[in-house]
Amino acid sequence: MTIHIVVLGKPVPWSVKTTRQGRTYKSGDLKGFHAQLRTEARAVMADRPIITGPVRISVLAVLPIPDSWSGVKKRKAADGILLPCSKPDATNLLKAAEDACTSIVFEDDKQVCSQVNAKVYGDKPRIEVIVEEIL
């Protein structure tokens, strides 16, 4: 079984803040993005059974091209010649996707046995998550 989830908008990485009292919380941006990912995952799963075995997760994060860049630099970014070597970290984007899929697409993120992760620039910011059952 292969599940393909797409959420439009600027991808938000996983991050947890800590208060002075030692309590942790998710930022408002992450909460909203996380909710969008989970909603889309539920819609894609529909009546499909949750995956109980090992999975491969592939994440493609398409980040917005900065408006401040020159036309030449924007074209290079759109063509994939210029890649985002800045925040957000690709691993934190992957963690956000894994966390959102937990208990909806697969039971627990410990089932993830293989990961493919990339971030690129594009005209339509989004995150694409593909979860494949490894047989």
mmCIF file of the C-alpha atoms, coordinates in Angstrom:
data_MODEL
# 
_entry.id   MODEL 
# 
loop_
_atom_site.group_PDB 
_atom_site.id 
_atom_site.type_symbol 
_atom_site.label_atom_id 
_atom_site.label_alt_id 
_atom_site.label_comp_id 
_atom_site.label_asym_id 
_atom_site.label_entity_id 
_atom_site.label_seq_id 
_atom_site.pdbx_PDB_ins_code 
_atom_site.Cartn_x 
_atom_site.Cartn_y 
_atom_site.Cartn_z 
_atom_site.occupancy 
_atom_site.B_iso_or_equiv 
_atom_site.pdbx_formal_charge 
_atom_site.auth_seq_id 
_atom_site.auth_comp_id 
_atom_site.auth_asym_id 
_atom_site.auth_atom_id 
_atom_site.pdbx_PDB_model_num 
ATOM 1   C CA . MET A 1 1   ? 0.000   0.000  0.000   1.00 0.00 ? 1   MET A CA 1 
ATOM 2   C CA . THR A 1 2   ? 1.251   3.497  -0.896  1.00 0.00 ? 2   THR A CA 1 
ATOM 3   C CA . ILE A 1 3   ? -0.162  6.657  0.681   1.00 0.00 ? 3   ILE A CA 1 
ATOM 4   C CA . HIS A 1 4   ? 0.503   10.100 -0.884  1.00 0.00 ? 4   HIS A CA 1 
ATOM 5   C CA . ILE A 1 5   ? -0.277  13.165 1.239   1.00 0.00 ? 5   ILE A CA 1 
ATOM 6   C CA . VAL A 1 6   ? 0.086   16.740 -0.050  1.00 0.00 ? 6   VAL A CA 1 
ATOM 7   C CA . VAL A 1 7   ? -0.385  19.878 2.033   1.00 0.00 ? 7   VAL A CA 1 
ATOM 8   C CA . LEU A 1 8   ? -0.114  23.223 0.279   1.00 0.00 ? 8   LEU A CA 1 
ATOM 9   C CA . GLY A 1 9   ? 1.602   26.144 1.985   1.00 0.00 ? 9   GLY A CA 1 
ATOM 10  C CA . LYS A 1 10  ? 4.986   26.785 3.541   1.00 0.00 ? 10  LYS A CA 1 
ATOM 11  C CA . PRO A 1 11  ? 6.230   23.643 5.351   1.00 0.00 ? 11  PRO A CA 1 
ATOM 12  C CA . VAL A 1 12  ? 6.757   24.060 9.096   1.00 0.00 ? 12  VAL A CA 1 
ATOM 13  C CA . PRO A 1 13  ? 9.486   22.008 10.823  1.00 0.00 ? 13  PRO A CA 1 
ATOM 14  C CA . TRP A 1 14  ? 9.082   20.046 14.030  1.00 0.00 ? 14  TRP A CA 1 
ATOM 15  C CA . SER A 1 15  ? 10.214  22.061 17.019  1.00 0.00 ? 15  SER A CA 1 
ATOM 16  C CA . VAL A 1 16  ? 9.349   22.062 20.674  1.00 0.00 ? 16  VAL A CA 1 
ATOM 17  C CA . LYS A 1 17  ? 9.780   25.070 22.918  1.00 0.00 ? 17  LYS A CA 1 
ATOM 18  C CA . THR A 1 18  ? 10.462  24.835 26.655  1.00 0.00 ? 18  THR A CA 1 
ATOM 19  C CA . THR A 1 19  ? 9.137   27.253 29.260  1.00 0.00 ? 19  THR A CA 1 
ATOM 20  C CA . ARG A 1 20  ? 11.117  28.415 32.299  1.00 0.00 ? 20  ARG A CA 1 
ATOM 21  C CA . GLN A 1 21  ? 9.091   25.938 34.318  1.00 0.00 ? 21  GLN A CA 1 
ATOM 22  C CA . GLY A 1 22  ? 10.374  23.097 32.138  1.00 0.00 ? 22  GLY A CA 1 
ATOM 23  C CA . ARG A 1 23  ? 7.105   22.438 30.305  1.00 0.00 ? 23  ARG A CA 1 
ATOM 24  C CA . THR A 1 24  ? 7.235   21.867 26.559  1.00 0.00 ? 24  THR A CA 1 
ATOM 25  C CA . TYR A 1 25  ? 4.835   23.078 23.872  1.00 0.00 ? 25  TYR A CA 1 
ATOM 26  C CA . LYS A 1 26  ? 4.498   23.315 20.095  1.00 0.00 ? 26  LYS A CA 1 
ATOM 27  C CA . SER A 1 27  ? 4.498   26.734 18.425  1.00 0.00 ? 27  SER A CA 1 
ATOM 28  C CA . GLY A 1 28  ? 1.246   27.989 16.908  1.00 0.00 ? 28  GLY A CA 1 
ATOM 29  C CA . ASP A 1 29  ? 2.621   27.576 13.372  1.00 0.00 ? 29  ASP A CA 1 
ATOM 30  C CA . LEU A 1 30  ? 3.523   23.952 14.030  1.00 0.00 ? 30  LEU A CA 1 
ATOM 31  C CA . LYS A 1 31  ? 0.142   23.200 15.598  1.00 0.00 ? 31  LYS A CA 1 
ATOM 32  C CA . GLY A 1 32  ? -1.687  24.512 12.518  1.00 0.00 ? 32  GLY A CA 1 
ATOM 33  C CA . PHE A 1 33  ? 0.609   22.761 10.052  1.00 0.00 ? 33  PHE A CA 1 
ATOM 34  C CA . HIS A 1 34  ? 0.443   19.534 12.072  1.00 0.00 ? 34  HIS A CA 1 
ATOM 35  C CA . ALA A 1 35  ? -3.368  19.711 12.078  1.00 0.00 ? 35  ALA A CA 1 
ATOM 36  C CA . GLN A 1 36  ? -3.403  20.217 8.276   1.00 0.00 ? 36  GLN A CA 1 
ATOM 37  C CA . LEU A 1 37  ? -1.114  17.215 7.744   1.00 0.00 ? 37  LEU A CA 1 
ATOM 38  C CA . ARG A 1 38  ? -3.231  15.009 10.018  1.00 0.00 ? 38  ARG A CA 1 
ATOM 39  C CA . THR A 1 39  ? -6.483  16.126 8.351   1.00 0.00 ? 39  THR A CA 1 
ATOM 40  C CA . GLU A 1 40  ? -5.108  15.359 4.896   1.00 0.00 ? 40  GLU A CA 1 
ATOM 41  C CA . ALA A 1 41  ? -3.711  12.012 6.106   1.00 0.00 ? 41  ALA A CA 1 
ATOM 42  C CA . ARG A 1 42  ? -7.161  11.036 7.435   1.00 0.00 ? 42  ARG A CA 1 
ATOM 43  C CA . ALA A 1 43  ? -8.774  12.022 4.116   1.00 0.00 ? 43  ALA A CA 1 
ATOM 44  C CA . VAL A 1 44  ? -6.252  10.019 2.085   1.00 0.00 ? 44  VAL A CA 1 
ATOM 45  C CA . MET A 1 45  ? -6.519  6.985  4.356   1.00 0.00 ? 45  MET A CA 1 
ATOM 46  C CA . ALA A 1 46  ? -10.357 7.081  4.247   1.00 0.00 ? 46  ALA A CA 1 
ATOM 47  C CA . ASP A 1 47  ? -11.392 3.459  4.844   1.00 0.00 ? 47  ASP A CA 1 
ATOM 48  C CA . ARG A 1 48  ? -7.928  1.954  4.399   1.00 0.00 ? 48  ARG A CA 1 
ATOM 49  C CA . PRO A 1 49  ? -6.570  -0.007 7.346   1.00 0.00 ? 49  PRO A CA 1 
ATOM 50  C CA . ILE A 1 50  ? -3.719  1.475  9.345   1.00 0.00 ? 50  ILE A CA 1 
ATOM 51  C CA . ILE A 1 51  ? -0.310  0.045  8.380   1.00 0.00 ? 51  ILE A CA 1 
ATOM 52  C CA . THR A 1 52  ? 1.039   -2.248 11.088  1.00 0.00 ? 52  THR A CA 1 
ATOM 53  C CA . GLY A 1 53  ? 4.344   -3.381 9.542   1.00 0.00 ? 53  GLY A CA 1 
ATOM 54  C CA . PRO A 1 54  ? 7.535   -1.652 8.438   1.00 0.00 ? 54  PRO A CA 1 
ATOM 55  C CA . VAL A 1 55  ? 7.256   1.476  6.271   1.00 0.00 ? 55  VAL A CA 1 
ATOM 56  C CA . ARG A 1 56  ? 9.362   3.748  4.087   1.00 0.00 ? 56  ARG A CA 1 
ATOM 57  C CA . ILE A 1 57  ? 8.602   7.464  4.333   1.00 0.00 ? 57  ILE A CA 1 
ATOM 58  C CA . SER A 1 58  ? 9.592   9.952  1.637   1.00 0.00 ? 58  SER A CA 1 
ATOM 59  C CA . VAL A 1 59  ? 9.250   13.679 2.268   1.00 0.00 ? 59  VAL A CA 1 
ATOM 60  C CA . LEU A 1 60  ? 9.613   16.449 -0.304  1.00 0.00 ? 60  LEU A CA 1 
ATOM 61  C CA . ALA A 1 61  ? 9.469   19.945 1.146   1.00 0.00 ? 61  ALA A CA 1 
ATOM 62  C CA . VAL A 1 62  ? 9.021   22.665 -1.468  1.00 0.00 ? 62  VAL A CA 1 
ATOM 63  C CA . LEU A 1 63  ? 10.054  25.985 0.072   1.00 0.00 ? 63  LEU A CA 1 
ATOM 64  C CA . PRO A 1 64  ? 9.069   29.405 -1.270  1.00 0.00 ? 64  PRO A CA 1 
ATOM 65  C CA . ILE A 1 65  ? 11.593  31.278 -3.380  1.00 0.00 ? 65  ILE A CA 1 
ATOM 66  C CA . PRO A 1 66  ? 12.501  34.504 -1.533  1.00 0.00 ? 66  PRO A CA 1 
ATOM 67  C CA . ASP A 1 67  ? 10.998  37.612 -3.152  1.00 0.00 ? 67  ASP A CA 1 
ATOM 68  C CA . SER A 1 68  ? 14.186  39.560 -2.426  1.00 0.00 ? 68  SER A CA 1 
ATOM 69  C CA . TRP A 1 69  ? 16.249  37.441 -4.819  1.00 0.00 ? 69  TRP A CA 1 
ATOM 70  C CA . SER A 1 70  ? 17.229  38.583 -8.308  1.00 0.00 ? 70  SER A CA 1 
ATOM 71  C CA . GLY A 1 71  ? 15.487  37.139 -11.357 1.00 0.00 ? 71  GLY A CA 1 
ATOM 72  C CA . VAL A 1 72  ? 18.550  35.027 -12.217 1.00 0.00 ? 72  VAL A CA 1 
ATOM 73  C CA . LYS A 1 73  ? 18.738  33.578 -8.717  1.00 0.00 ? 73  LYS A CA 1 
ATOM 74  C CA . LYS A 1 74  ? 14.985  32.886 -8.696  1.00 0.00 ? 74  LYS A CA 1 
ATOM 75  C CA . ARG A 1 75  ? 15.246  30.980 -12.007 1.00 0.00 ? 75  ARG A CA 1 
ATOM 76  C CA . LYS A 1 76  ? 18.151  28.901 -10.676 1.00 0.00 ? 76  LYS A CA 1 
ATOM 77  C CA . ALA A 1 77  ? 16.096  28.062 -7.597  1.00 0.00 ? 77  ALA A CA 1 
ATOM 78  C CA . ALA A 1 78  ? 13.019  27.154 -9.671  1.00 0.00 ? 78  ALA A CA 1 
ATOM 79  C CA . ASP A 1 79  ? 15.156  24.950 -11.951 1.00 0.00 ? 79  ASP A CA 1 
ATOM 80  C CA . GLY A 1 80  ? 16.634  23.059 -8.998  1.00 0.00 ? 80  GLY A CA 1 
ATOM 81  C CA . ILE A 1 81  ? 20.149  24.398 -9.576  1.00 0.00 ? 81  ILE A CA 1 
ATOM 82  C CA . LEU A 1 82  ? 20.078  26.361 -6.323  1.00 0.00 ? 82  LEU A CA 1 
ATOM 83  C CA . LEU A 1 83  ? 19.021  24.328 -3.290  1.00 0.00 ? 83  LEU A CA 1 
ATOM 84  C CA . PRO A 1 84  ? 17.951  25.584 0.149   1.00 0.00 ? 84  PRO A CA 1 
ATOM 85  C CA . CYS A 1 85  ? 20.941  25.335 2.491   1.00 0.00 ? 85  CYS A CA 1 
ATOM 86  C CA . SER A 1 86  ? 19.117  27.252 5.195   1.00 0.00 ? 86  SER A CA 1 
ATOM 87  C CA . LYS A 1 87  ? 16.451  26.652 7.803   1.00 0.00 ? 87  LYS A CA 1 
ATOM 88  C CA . PRO A 1 88  ? 14.243  24.754 8.153   1.00 0.00 ? 88  PRO A CA 1 
ATOM 89  C CA . ASP A 1 89  ? 16.334  21.638 8.647   1.00 0.00 ? 89  ASP A CA 1 
ATOM 90  C CA . ALA A 1 90  ? 15.250  18.757 6.421   1.00 0.00 ? 90  ALA A CA 1 
ATOM 91  C CA . THR A 1 91  ? 15.309  16.348 9.378   1.00 0.00 ? 91  THR A CA 1 
ATOM 92  C CA . ASN A 1 92  ? 12.869  18.517 11.342  1.00 0.00 ? 92  ASN A CA 1 
ATOM 93  C CA . LEU A 1 93  ? 10.499  18.598 8.363   1.00 0.00 ? 93  LEU A CA 1 
ATOM 94  C CA . LEU A 1 94  ? 10.703  14.798 8.220   1.00 0.00 ? 94  LEU A CA 1 
ATOM 95  C CA . LYS A 1 95  ? 9.964   14.551 11.953  1.00 0.00 ? 95  LYS A CA 1 
ATOM 96  C CA . ALA A 1 96  ? 6.881   16.770 11.538  1.00 0.00 ? 96  ALA A CA 1 
ATOM 97  C CA . ALA A 1 97  ? 5.606   14.472 8.768   1.00 0.00 ? 97  ALA A CA 1 
ATOM 98  C CA . GLU A 1 98  ? 6.327   11.299 10.759  1.00 0.00 ? 98  GLU A CA 1 
ATOM 99  C CA . ASP A 1 99  ? 4.577   12.671 13.815  1.00 0.00 ? 99  ASP A CA 1 
ATOM 100 C CA . ALA A 1 100 ? 1.515   13.713 11.805  1.00 0.00 ? 100 ALA A CA 1 
ATOM 101 C CA . CYS A 1 101 ? 1.198   10.239 10.236  1.00 0.00 ? 101 CYS A CA 1 
ATOM 102 C CA . THR A 1 102 ? 1.479   8.409  13.554  1.00 0.00 ? 102 THR A CA 1 
ATOM 103 C CA . SER A 1 103 ? -1.772  6.647  14.541  1.00 0.00 ? 103 SER A CA 1 
ATOM 104 C CA . ILE A 1 104 ? -3.401  7.598  11.209  1.00 0.00 ? 104 ILE A CA 1 
ATOM 105 C CA . VAL A 1 105 ? -1.252  6.075  8.444   1.00 0.00 ? 105 VAL A CA 1 
ATOM 106 C CA . PHE A 1 106 ? 0.914   3.812  10.627  1.00 0.00 ? 106 PHE A CA 1 
ATOM 107 C CA . GLU A 1 107 ? 0.693   2.888  14.295  1.00 0.00 ? 107 GLU A CA 1 
ATOM 108 C CA . ASP A 1 108 ? 3.967   4.360  15.535  1.00 0.00 ? 108 ASP A CA 1 
ATOM 109 C CA . ASP A 1 109 ? 6.999   6.088  14.052  1.00 0.00 ? 109 ASP A CA 1 
ATOM 110 C CA . LYS A 1 110 ? 9.152   3.194  15.262  1.00 0.00 ? 110 LYS A CA 1 
ATOM 111 C CA . GLN A 1 111 ? 7.800   1.372  12.172  1.00 0.00 ? 111 GLN A CA 1 
ATOM 112 C CA . VAL A 1 112 ? 9.786   3.700  9.892   1.00 0.00 ? 112 VAL A CA 1 
ATOM 113 C CA . CYS A 1 113 ? 12.641  1.565  8.562   1.00 0.00 ? 113 CYS A CA 1 
ATOM 114 C CA . SER A 1 114 ? 13.612  3.696  5.571   1.00 0.00 ? 114 SER A CA 1 
ATOM 115 C CA . GLN A 1 115 ? 13.583  7.450  4.973   1.00 0.00 ? 115 GLN A CA 1 
ATOM 116 C CA . VAL A 1 116 ? 14.038  9.645  1.911   1.00 0.00 ? 116 VAL A CA 1 
ATOM 117 C CA . ASN A 1 117 ? 14.089  13.368 2.557   1.00 0.00 ? 117 ASN A CA 1 
ATOM 118 C CA . ALA A 1 118 ? 14.590  16.404 0.299   1.00 0.00 ? 118 ALA A CA 1 
ATOM 119 C CA . LYS A 1 119 ? 13.958  20.132 0.300   1.00 0.00 ? 119 LYS A CA 1 
ATOM 120 C CA . VAL A 1 120 ? 13.862  22.288 -2.811  1.00 0.00 ? 120 VAL A CA 1 
ATOM 121 C CA . TYR A 1 121 ? 12.607  25.705 -3.873  1.00 0.00 ? 121 TYR A CA 1 
ATOM 122 C CA . GLY A 1 122 ? 9.445   26.095 -5.908  1.00 0.00 ? 122 GLY A CA 1 
ATOM 123 C CA . ASP A 1 123 ? 6.645   28.432 -6.945  1.00 0.00 ? 123 ASP A CA 1 
ATOM 124 C CA . LYS A 1 124 ? 4.039   26.416 -5.011  1.00 0.00 ? 124 LYS A CA 1 
ATOM 125 C CA . PRO A 1 125 ? 5.268   25.796 -1.440  1.00 0.00 ? 125 PRO A CA 1 
ATOM 126 C CA . ARG A 1 126 ? 4.052   22.483 -0.051  1.00 0.00 ? 126 ARG A CA 1 
ATOM 127 C CA . ILE A 1 127 ? 5.037   19.281 1.644   1.00 0.00 ? 127 ILE A CA 1 
ATOM 128 C CA . GLU A 1 128 ? 4.554   15.907 -0.021  1.00 0.00 ? 128 GLU A CA 1 
ATOM 129 C CA . VAL A 1 129 ? 4.665   12.790 2.101   1.00 0.00 ? 129 VAL A CA 1 
ATOM 130 C CA . ILE A 1 130 ? 4.683   9.292  0.616   1.00 0.00 ? 130 ILE A CA 1 
ATOM 131 C CA . VAL A 1 131 ? 4.372   6.339  2.961   1.00 0.00 ? 131 VAL A CA 1 
ATOM 132 C CA . GLU A 1 132 ? 4.979   2.886  1.493   1.00 0.00 ? 132 GLU A CA 1 
ATOM 133 C CA . GLU A 1 133 ? 4.432   -0.390 3.228   1.00 0.00 ? 133 GLU A CA 1 
ATOM 134 C CA . ILE A 1 134 ? 7.577   -2.501 3.041   1.00 0.00 ? 134 ILE A CA 1 
ATOM 135 C CA . LEU A 1 135 ? 6.562   -6.081 2.393   1.00 0.00 ? 135 LEU A CA 1 
# 
